[in-house]
């Protein structure tokens, strides 16, 4: 994982001090990238011990669309506890439902993206559009009157549909792998105020090399805590790519990791500087459980496995690492 050390060094050399919502300064660098050939190993940080089980537990929680820190804890992941129950702004937020509630974070957006259509009522064009939307799985919510003073005073029909973005990606990989539209994201302007934490890793795009039977992933992260968050996000992105490849019959290849604001918190500097002194070990290999069907072997497309995955279905083989290092998470 020399790429990770290079990123840390780049931030230390070229970053600028920035204030932020947490009250802890960051050394921040705009625009960064790492690229990994997954045929040469899994991008697990080796300059400290990776909390692999916790990261995989979080990924499984995302796959299940969880919005409760308690559900993540059941999967062996405690990283959401502070955001759910110790963030003063979130505790005072009227959208917070109960203890451990996080709002519609990551997995909710991945698996139940709230899509709406507002279609003019009582017109031939509107009638045709409503009929089409209903055929596509939308549900009619009701009639919405035009606001007072609007230029168009005609009422409209409101329709709603929860979109499973991840399942759509999987289906497209199976049915139309040459598509350049195989992506999902978690940024929802209408729901940002309802979340304990707006999404950081927010855009995932899958790309297939059909002749070589390879699948790659480009991940864009708007804001990345390089000391604590990056090792988690690398693990989850690469593990998700392996899973999508297993279910569609493609071999994982390139994992490209883009960051908008790459930063190191001031109280993490000792941790990352210590990591720069350590020589990385060879990359380990990710092994998926045999119970997950391999499309390349069976020829059967089984997308329901997105809901059946357990944390124990992922393990690292040959993982060597330096001693653990810890630092507080900024909330």
C-alpha positions as CSV (number, residue, x, y, z in Angstrom):
1,X,0.0,0.0,0.0
2,X,2.7,2.5,-1.0
3,X,-0.1,4.5,-2.7
4,X,-1.6,5.3,0.7
5,X,1.8,6.5,2.1
6,X,2.3,8.6,-1.1
7,X,-1.1,10.3,-0.5
8,X,-0.3,11.0,3.2
9,X,3.0,12.5,2.1
10,X,1.4,14.6,-0.6
11,X,-1.0,16.1,1.9
12,X,1.8,16.8,4.4
13,X,3.9,18.5,1.7
14,X,1.2,20.4,-0.2
15,X,-1.9,20.7,2.0
16,X,-3.2,23.9,3.6
17,X,-4.7,24.3,7.0
18,X,-8.5,24.6,7.0
19,X,-11.2,25.1,9.6
20,X,-14.3,22.9,9.4
21,X,-17.5,22.0,11.2
22,X,-15.8,19.6,13.7
23,X,-13.7,22.4,15.3
24,X,-10.5,20.4,14.7
25,X,-8.3,21.8,11.9
26,X,-7.4,19.7,8.9
27,X,-4.4,19.8,6.6
28,X,-6.3,19.6,3.3
29,X,-5.5,18.9,-0.3
30,X,-8.0,19.5,-3.1
31,X,-8.0,16.7,-5.6
32,X,-6.2,13.4,-5.0
33,X,-6.3,9.9,-6.6
34,X,-5.1,6.4,-6.0
35,X,-5.3,3.4,-8.4
36,X,-5.0,-0.2,-7.6
37,X,-4.7,-3.3,-9.7
38,X,-6.7,-5.8,-7.7
39,X,-5.1,-8.7,-9.6
40,X,-2.0,-7.8,-7.6
41,X,-3.7,-7.8,-4.2
42,X,-6.3,-6.3,-2.0
43,X,-5.8,-2.6,-1.0
44,X,-5.7,-3.2,2.8
45,X,-3.6,-0.7,4.7
46,X,-0.6,-2.6,6.2
47,X,1.2,0.2,8.0
48,X,-1.2,-0.3,10.8
49,X,-3.8,-3.0,11.6
50,X,-6.9,-2.6,9.5
51,X,-10.3,-3.0,11.3
52,X,-11.3,-5.3,8.6
53,X,-14.3,-6.9,10.3
54,X,-15.7,-3.5,11.3
55,X,-15.3,-2.2,7.7
56,X,-17.0,-5.3,6.2
57,X,-19.8,-5.1,8.8
58,X,-20.4,-1.5,7.7
59,X,-20.5,-2.5,4.1
60,X,-23.0,-5.3,4.8
61,X,-25.1,-2.7,6.7
62,X,-25.1,-0.5,3.6
63,X,-26.2,-3.5,1.5
64,X,-29.1,-4.0,3.8
65,X,-30.1,-0.4,3.8
66,X,-29.7,0.1,7.6
67,X,-30.2,3.5,9.2
68,X,-29.6,2.5,12.9
69,X,-26.3,2.4,14.6
70,X,-27.7,-0.5,16.6
71,X,-28.0,-2.6,13.5
72,X,-24.5,-1.8,12.5
73,X,-23.2,-2.8,15.9
74,X,-24.9,-6.2,15.4
75,X,-22.7,-6.6,12.4
76,X,-19.5,-5.8,14.4
77,X,-19.3,-2.1,13.4
78,X,-19.4,0.6,16.0
79,X,-18.1,3.6,13.9
80,X,-21.7,5.1,13.7
81,X,-22.3,5.2,17.4
82,X,-20.9,8.8,17.9
83,X,-22.6,10.2,14.9
84,X,-25.9,8.7,16.0
85,X,-25.8,9.6,19.7
86,X,-23.1,12.2,20.5
87,X,-23.4,14.7,17.7
88,X,-25.1,17.7,19.3
89,X,-26.5,19.0,16.0
90,X,-28.0,15.7,15.2
91,X,-29.4,15.2,18.7
92,X,-31.4,18.4,18.2
93,X,-32.5,17.6,14.7
94,X,-36.3,17.1,14.5
95,X,-35.8,14.3,11.9
96,X,-33.9,12.1,14.3
97,X,-36.3,9.3,15.3
98,X,-34.8,7.7,18.3
99,X,-31.6,6.5,20.0
100,X,-29.2,5.1,17.4
101,X,-31.1,6.6,14.5
102,X,-28.9,7.9,11.7
103,X,-31.5,9.1,9.2
104,X,-31.5,7.9,5.5
105,X,-27.7,7.4,5.3
106,X,-25.7,5.6,2.6
107,X,-27.5,2.2,2.3
108,X,-31.0,3.8,2.4
109,X,-30.0,5.9,-0.7
110,X,-28.3,2.9,-2.3
111,X,-31.3,0.5,-2.0
112,X,-34.3,2.8,-1.6
113,X,-33.6,6.1,-3.4
114,X,-36.8,8.2,-3.2
115,X,-37.9,9.1,-6.7
116,X,-40.8,11.4,-7.4
117,X,-42.7,12.5,-10.5
118,X,-45.0,15.5,-10.7
119,X,-47.1,15.1,-13.9
120,X,-49.8,17.5,-15.1
121,X,-53.3,16.2,-14.5
122,X,-56.3,16.2,-16.8
123,X,-54.3,16.4,-20.0
124,X,-53.9,13.8,-22.7
125,X,-50.1,14.0,-22.4
126,X,-50.3,13.8,-18.6
127,X,-52.6,10.8,-18.8
128,X,-50.1,8.9,-21.0
129,X,-47.2,9.9,-18.8
130,X,-49.0,8.7,-15.6
131,X,-49.9,5.4,-17.3
132,X,-46.2,4.9,-18.2
133,X,-45.0,5.8,-14.7
134,X,-47.4,3.3,-13.1
135,X,-46.2,0.6,-15.5
136,X,-42.6,1.4,-14.3
137,X,-43.5,0.7,-10.7
138,X,-44.5,4.2,-9.5
139,X,-47.4,4.6,-7.0
140,X,-49.8,7.5,-7.3
141,X,-49.7,9.5,-4.1
142,X,-52.4,12.1,-4.9
143,X,-53.3,15.4,-6.5
144,X,-51.2,18.5,-5.9
145,X,-52.7,21.9,-6.4
146,X,-50.6,24.7,-8.0
147,X,-49.2,27.2,-5.5
148,X,-51.0,30.6,-5.3
149,X,-49.8,32.9,-8.0
150,X,-48.2,30.3,-10.2
151,X,-48.4,30.8,-13.9
152,X,-49.6,27.3,-14.5
153,X,-52.7,26.8,-12.3
154,X,-53.4,23.3,-13.3
155,X,-53.1,20.6,-10.6
156,X,-50.5,17.8,-10.9
157,X,-50.4,14.2,-9.9
158,X,-47.6,13.2,-7.5
159,X,-46.1,9.7,-8.0
160,X,-43.4,7.9,-5.9
161,X,-41.1,5.0,-6.3
162,X,-38.2,3.7,-4.2
163,X,-35.3,2.9,-6.5
164,X,-32.9,0.1,-5.7
165,X,-29.8,1.7,-7.3
166,X,-27.5,-1.2,-6.4
167,X,-29.8,-3.8,-7.9
168,X,-30.1,-1.7,-11.1
169,X,-26.3,-1.7,-11.4
170,X,-26.2,-5.4,-10.9
171,X,-29.0,-6.0,-13.5
172,X,-27.3,-3.7,-16.0
173,X,-23.9,-5.5,-15.5
174,X,-25.7,-8.7,-16.4
175,X,-27.9,-7.4,-19.2
176,X,-25.9,-4.5,-20.7
177,X,-22.3,-4.7,-19.5
178,X,-21.0,-2.2,-22.1
179,X,-23.2,0.6,-20.6
180,X,-21.3,3.6,-19.3
181,X,-24.2,4.4,-17.0
182,X,-23.7,1.7,-14.4
183,X,-23.5,3.8,-11.3
184,X,-25.1,4.7,-8.1
185,X,-24.8,7.6,-5.6
186,X,-25.9,8.8,-2.2
187,X,-26.2,12.6,-2.5
188,X,-29.8,13.6,-2.0
189,X,-30.4,17.3,-1.6
190,X,-33.9,16.9,-0.3
191,X,-32.8,14.6,2.5
192,X,-29.5,16.1,3.6
193,X,-31.0,17.7,6.7
194,X,-32.5,14.4,7.7
195,X,-29.1,12.6,8.0
196,X,-26.7,12.4,10.9
197,X,-23.9,12.7,8.4
198,X,-24.1,13.7,4.7
199,X,-22.5,11.1,2.4
200,X,-18.7,11.3,1.9
201,X,-18.2,8.4,-0.5
202,X,-21.0,9.3,-2.9
203,X,-20.5,8.1,-6.5
204,X,-19.7,4.6,-7.6
205,X,-19.3,3.7,-11.3
206,X,-18.7,0.1,-12.6
207,X,-17.0,-0.4,-15.9
208,X,-16.6,-3.7,-17.7
209,X,-13.9,-5.0,-20.1
210,X,-16.0,-7.6,-21.8
211,X,-13.2,-9.3,-23.9
212,X,-11.1,-9.9,-20.8
213,X,-14.1,-10.6,-18.5
214,X,-12.9,-7.9,-16.1
215,X,-14.9,-5.4,-14.0
216,X,-13.5,-2.2,-12.5
217,X,-14.7,0.5,-10.2
218,X,-14.3,4.3,-10.0
219,X,-15.2,5.7,-6.6
220,X,-15.5,9.5,-6.0
221,X,-15.3,10.7,-2.4
222,X,-16.2,14.4,-1.8
223,X,-14.5,14.6,1.6
224,X,-12.1,12.0,3.0
225,X,-10.5,11.7,6.5
226,X,-7.3,10.1,5.2
227,X,-6.2,9.0,8.7
228,X,-9.3,7.0,9.7
229,X,-11.8,7.0,6.8
230,X,-9.6,6.1,3.8
231,X,-8.6,2.6,5.0
232,X,-12.3,1.9,5.6
233,X,-13.5,3.2,2.3
234,X,-10.7,1.4,0.3
235,X,-11.7,-1.9,2.0
236,X,-15.4,-1.4,1.4
237,X,-15.1,-0.3,-2.2
238,X,-12.8,-3.1,-3.2
239,X,-14.9,-5.7,-1.4
240,X,-18.0,-4.4,-3.1
241,X,-16.3,-4.7,-6.5
242,X,-15.3,-8.3,-5.7
243,X,-18.9,-9.1,-4.8
244,X,-20.4,-7.5,-7.9
245,X,-17.9,-9.4,-10.0
246,X,-18.7,-12.7,-8.3
247,X,-22.5,-12.3,-9.0
248,X,-22.0,-11.3,-12.6
249,X,-19.0,-13.5,-13.7
250,X,-16.3,-10.8,-14.0
251,X,-12.9,-10.7,-12.4
252,X,-12.1,-7.6,-10.4
253,X,-9.4,-5.5,-11.9
254,X,-8.9,-1.7,-11.5
255,X,-10.1,0.2,-8.5
256,X,-9.6,4.0,-9.0
257,X,-10.2,6.1,-5.9
258,X,-10.8,9.8,-6.4
259,X,-11.0,12.4,-3.5
260,X,-12.3,15.9,-3.6
261,X,-11.1,17.2,-0.3
262,X,-8.3,14.9,1.0
263,X,-7.5,15.9,4.6
264,X,-5.7,14.8,7.7
265,X,-7.0,16.0,11.1
266,X,-4.5,17.8,13.3
267,X,-4.9,15.3,16.0
268,X,-4.1,12.5,13.5
269,X,-0.8,13.8,12.4
270,X,1.3,11.7,14.8
271,X,-0.5,8.5,13.6
272,X,0.0,9.1,9.9
273,X,3.7,10.2,10.4
274,X,4.3,7.0,12.3
275,X,2.9,5.1,9.3
276,X,5.3,6.9,7.0
277,X,8.2,5.4,8.9
278,X,6.9,1.8,8.4
279,X,7.6,-0.3,5.3
280,X,4.4,-1.6,3.8
281,X,3.9,-5.4,3.7
282,X,2.8,-7.2,0.5
283,X,-0.9,-6.8,-0.3
284,X,-3.2,-9.6,1.0
285,X,-5.8,-11.3,-1.0
286,X,-9.6,-11.1,-0.5
287,X,-11.4,-14.4,-0.4
288,X,-15.2,-14.7,-0.8
289,X,-17.1,-17.5,0.8
290,X,-17.9,-20.5,-1.4
291,X,-21.5,-20.1,-0.4
292,X,-21.8,-17.0,-2.6
293,X,-22.7,-18.2,-6.1
294,X,-20.1,-17.6,-8.8
295,X,-21.9,-16.7,-12.0
296,X,-18.7,-17.7,-14.0
297,X,-19.1,-21.2,-12.7
298,X,-22.9,-21.7,-12.4
299,X,-24.2,-19.5,-15.2
300,X,-27.1,-18.6,-13.0
301,X,-27.8,-15.0,-12.2
302,X,-28.8,-14.7,-8.5
303,X,-29.1,-11.0,-7.6
304,X,-30.9,-11.8,-4.3
305,X,-27.5,-12.5,-2.8
306,X,-27.2,-8.7,-2.3
307,X,-29.5,-9.3,0.7
308,X,-28.0,-12.6,1.8
309,X,-24.4,-11.5,2.3
310,X,-23.0,-11.9,5.8
311,X,-19.7,-10.3,7.2
312,X,-18.2,-13.8,7.5
313,X,-18.4,-14.2,3.8
314,X,-15.3,-12.0,3.4
315,X,-11.8,-12.8,4.7
316,X,-8.3,-11.6,4.1
317,X,-5.7,-14.2,3.2
318,X,-2.0,-13.4,3.9
319,X,-2.6,-10.2,5.7
320,X,0.5,-8.9,7.4
321,X,0.4,-5.6,9.2
322,X,2.3,-3.3,11.6
323,X,1.1,-2.7,15.2
324,X,-2.3,-0.9,15.6
325,X,-2.5,2.8,15.8
326,X,-5.5,4.8,17.1
327,X,-6.8,8.3,16.9
328,X,-10.1,9.9,17.9
329,X,-12.7,10.4,15.2
330,X,-13.8,14.0,14.6
331,X,-17.6,14.3,14.8
